[in-house]
């Protein structure tokens, strides 16, 4: 018999207590490493309890209260430089990309200027970033396509974005969300981990997680959901040892590798 999904909202008093403990670093206690590993395995297999609609609403209400207008950490000055930064960030850290791009954007902040810069000179600007040769080739190629087919502008459509060299669904989602204000959710490593570990939106692939998040995230929170989840995964729900003691949603999270304070 299907489990009945409760619509009852988590008590606000309990929420305030959890937030207070999180600020004090006492929201939860981690279990020993073998039990955490077993918990991660259960999460990976999609065996965690389902969140109620009220719990999802409460989680994003807390994210919103703590950080009403979250911002991405990739530095950019226009839609094109955002696109460049996101392409460069594949298999690299935002911090590493941000060290390289100020000098690059000073000389090439439009597709025409990037095309004029050329692949060899571009490599010199981004050589500290992983896979820089492949990325330089793609950036010059996508700049050429933007100039020849899109009037030198970054297109606002997913199909056109994904038709650019080096641009996949995740990159397109970031550009659509950050540059053009669309309520898309780009699933990167951090969001994939948070969605599965917490049980919020389990899935075997980034696309499965994205589809599930689209289903469960309340419409009024979708615009910023990507940033809240990525920041949560980057700084709290980290891969090796999550900081559950500082987590704003530890009492809602279904991961059995911790014990939330009652």
C-alpha positions in Angstrom: 0.0 0.0 0.0 1.5 3.4 -1.0 2.8 5.5 1.9 0.5 8.5 2.5 2.3 11.8 1.9 1.7 14.1 4.7 1.0 17.8 4.0 1.6 18.9 7.6 4.2 21.6 7.9 7.2 21.0 10.2 6.8 23.0 13.4 8.3 26.5 13.2 9.5 26.1 16.8 11.5 23.1 15.8 12.8 24.9 12.8 14.0 27.8 14.9 15.7 25.4 17.3 17.5 23.6 14.4 18.6 26.9 12.9 20.0 28.0 16.3 21.9 24.7 16.7 23.2 25.0 13.1 24.6 28.5 13.8 26.3 27.1 16.9 27.6 24.0 15.1 25.5 21.6 17.1 22.6 20.7 14.8 23.6 17.0 14.5 26.3 14.4 15.3 27.9 12.3 12.6 28.0 8.6 13.1 31.2 6.6 12.8 32.8 6.3 9.3 31.5 2.7 8.6 27.9 3.8 9.3 28.3 6.9 7.2 29.6 4.8 4.3 26.6 2.5 4.7 24.3 5.5 4.7 25.9 6.8 1.5 25.3 3.4 -0.1 21.6 3.4 0.8 21.3 6.9 -0.6 23.0 5.9 -3.8 20.6 3.0 -4.2 17.6 5.3 -3.7 16.5 3.6 -0.5 16.0 6.7 1.7 12.5 7.8 2.8 10.6 10.2 0.6 10.4 13.9 1.6 6.9 15.3 2.1 5.8 18.3 0.1 5.8 20.3 3.4 9.3 19.3 4.2 10.6 20.4 0.8 8.8 23.7 1.2 10.3 24.2 4.6 13.8 23.4 3.4 13.7 26.0 0.7 12.0 28.5 3.0 15.1 28.1 5.3 17.5 28.5 2.4 15.7 31.6 1.3 15.6 33.1 4.8 19.4 32.5 5.2 20.4 33.7 1.8 17.5 35.5 0.0 19.4 36.3 -3.3 22.1 33.8 -3.7 24.8 34.4 -6.3 27.0 32.1 -8.3 30.7 32.3 -7.7 32.0 32.4 -11.3 33.1 35.9 -12.1 31.7 37.4 -15.3 30.6 40.7 -16.8 28.1 39.7 -19.4 26.3 36.6 -20.8 29.2 35.8 -23.1 31.8 35.9 -20.3 29.5 33.8 -18.1 29.3 31.2 -20.9 33.1 31.2 -21.2 33.5 30.9 -17.4 31.1 28.0 -17.2 32.8 26.1 -20.1 36.1 26.6 -18.4 34.7 25.3 -15.0 34.1 21.8 -16.3 36.3 19.5 -14.2 37.8 22.6 -12.6 37.0 24.7 -9.5 35.3 28.1 -9.7 38.2 29.5 -7.7 40.7 28.3 -10.3 38.7 29.7 -13.1 38.3 33.0 -11.4 42.1 33.4 -11.1 42.4 33.1 -14.9 39.5 35.0 -16.3 40.0 38.6 -15.2 43.0 39.0 -17.5 41.3 37.1 -20.3 38.1 39.2 -20.1 40.1 42.4 -20.1 41.1 41.6 -23.7 38.3 39.3 -24.9 34.8 39.9 -23.5 32.9 39.4 -26.7 32.8 36.6 -29.2 34.4 38.8 -31.9 37.3 39.7 -29.6 37.7 36.0 -28.5 37.8 35.0 -32.1 40.5 37.6 -32.9 42.5 36.5 -29.9 42.8 33.0 -31.4 43.4 29.6 -29.9 47.1 29.9 -29.2 46.9 33.1 -27.3 43.8 32.0 -25.5 45.7 29.0 -24.2 48.2 31.3 -22.5 45.4 32.9 -20.5 43.8 29.6 -19.3 46.8 27.2 -19.1 46.4 26.9 -15.3 42.9 25.3 -15.9 42.5 21.6 -16.6 41.9 20.5 -20.2 42.9 24.0 -21.3 43.8 23.0 -24.9 40.4 21.4 -25.5 38.6 24.3 -23.8 40.5 26.8 -25.9 39.5 25.0 -29.1 35.9 24.9 -28.1 35.8 28.6 -27.0 37.2 29.8 -30.3 34.8 27.5 -32.2 31.7 28.7 -30.2 32.8 32.3 -30.6 32.9 31.8 -34.3 29.5 30.2 -34.3 28.1 33.1 -32.2 29.5 35.7 -34.6 28.3 33.9 -37.8 25.0 32.5 -36.7 23.8 34.6 -33.7 24.9 38.1 -34.5 27.6 38.0 -31.8 25.0 37.4 -29.0 24.5 34.5 -26.7 21.2 32.9 -27.6 18.4 32.6 -25.1 17.2 29.2 -26.2 18.4 25.8 -24.9 18.6 24.2 -28.3 20.8 27.0 -29.7 23.0 27.0 -26.6 23.5 23.2 -26.7 24.4 23.5 -30.3 27.5 25.5 -29.4 30.9 23.6 -29.2 31.7 22.5 -25.6 28.2 23.4 -24.3 26.0 20.7 -22.7 22.8 20.7 -20.8 24.4 21.8 -17.5 26.2 24.7 -19.1 23.0 25.8 -20.9 21.0 25.6 -17.7 23.5 27.8 -15.9 23.5 30.4 -18.6 19.7 30.4 -18.9 19.3 30.8 -15.1 22.1 33.3 -14.4 22.2 35.4 -17.5 18.5 35.3 -18.6 16.6 34.7 -15.3 15.0 31.4 -16.3 14.1 29.0 -13.5 16.4 26.2 -14.7 18.3 23.8 -12.4 21.8 22.9 -13.5 22.9 19.6 -11.9 26.6 19.5 -11.2 28.6 17.2 -8.9 27.5 19.1 -5.7 23.8 19.2 -6.5 23.9 15.5 -7.6 25.4 14.6 -4.3 23.0 16.8 -2.2 19.9 15.5 -4.0 20.8 11.9 -3.5 22.4 12.0 -0.1 19.5 13.9 1.5 16.9 11.9 -0.4 15.4 15.2 -1.8 15.6 14.2 -5.5 17.3 10.8 -6.0 18.5 9.8 -9.4 21.2 7.7 -11.1 22.1 10.4 -13.6 22.2 14.3 -13.5 19.2 14.4 -15.9 17.2 12.1 -13.6 18.0 14.4 -10.6 17.2 17.5 -12.6 13.8 16.1 -13.6 13.0 15.1 -10.0 14.0 18.6 -8.7 11.8 20.2 -11.3 9.0 18.1 -9.9 9.5 18.7 -6.2 10.9 22.3 -5.8 8.1 24.7 -5.2 7.7 27.2 -8.1 8.4 30.3 -6.0 11.8 28.9 -5.1 12.9 27.5 -8.5 14.7 30.6 -9.7 17.3 30.4 -6.9 17.2 26.6 -6.2 20.3 25.9 -8.3 22.4 28.3 -6.3 21.1 27.3 -2.9 21.8 23.6 -3.6 25.2 24.1 -5.1 26.3 26.3 -2.2 24.9 23.8 0.3 26.9 21.0 -1.4 30.0 23.1 -1.7 30.2 24.2 1.9 28.0 22.0 4.1 27.1 18.7 2.4 30.6 18.1 1.2 31.7 14.8 -0.2 34.1 13.3 2.3 32.8 14.5 5.6 29.5 16.6 5.6 29.2 19.3 8.2 25.8 18.1 9.4 26.4 20.0 12.7 26.1 23.3 10.7 23.3 22.2 8.4 20.1 24.3 8.3 18.0 21.3 7.1 19.5 18.4 9.1 16.2 17.6 10.8 14.6 17.3 7.4 17.4 15.4 5.6 16.9 11.7 5.3 20.5 10.7 5.3 21.0 8.1 8.1 24.7 8.8 8.6 24.0 11.5 11.2 21.8 11.9 14.3 19.9 15.2 14.3 19.5 16.8 17.7 16.0 16.4 19.0 
